[in-house]
């Protein structure tokens, strides 16, 4: 009975460590906004006089480090 409880405790402990590791490796989301422009290339303004923007959420991936490719 004790060995069964110990095995369950180890199983849940390892699974929580694995889940935390997976969460840390996920890319972060970044909000990117771009000004709206008309056909002439001028910024479009709303009723208050502010420039309209299109905003999207994008995933920011980490740049991987590597070695240089040898030149032939």
N, C-alpha and C positions, 0 to 999 in steps of 0.2 A: 504494500500500500504506500509506504514511504517512497519507494523508488518511482512509483507512478506519479506521485505529487512532485517529486524532484524533476522528473522528465518533463512534465507539463510546465513547470516554472522555467526550466531552461529553454523550452520551445518558445514560450511567449517572450522571454527575454531576448532571444536571438531574433525573433521576428520583429520586435520593436526596433532593434538596432538596424536591421536591414531596411525597414521602412524609413527611418530617419536618414539613412545613407542615400536612399533613392530620392527623397525629398530634396536633399542638398544638391544632388546632381542635376535636377531639373532646371531648365533655363528660366531666367527671370523675365517677366513681362515689362516692357517699356512702352510708354505712351508717346507716339510720334505725331506731331501736328504739322500740316503744310497749309500755307495760305492759298485761298481760292483766287484764281485769276480769270479775267474775262478773255475774249478772243484777241484783244489787243495786247494782252500781257499786263494790264493794270490790276491791282488788287481790288477785289469786290468788298464793299463796306455794307454793314447792316444799318438799321434805322438809327442806332445809337452812335454810329460813326466808327465802330470797331471793325477791323478786318475779319472777314469770315475765314474759318479754318476747317479743314477736314482732318479729323483725328482718328487714329487707329492704334490698337494695341498689338505690339509685335514681340516675339520672343527674342531675347538677346542671348545668343549662344557664346560660350567661352571659346576663345581662339586657342587651338591646340598648338603646343610647341613641338617642334620636330627638328630633325637634323637637315643640313643642306644636302641637296642632291648633287653628287659629284658630276663635274663637267667632263665631257668626253674629249 
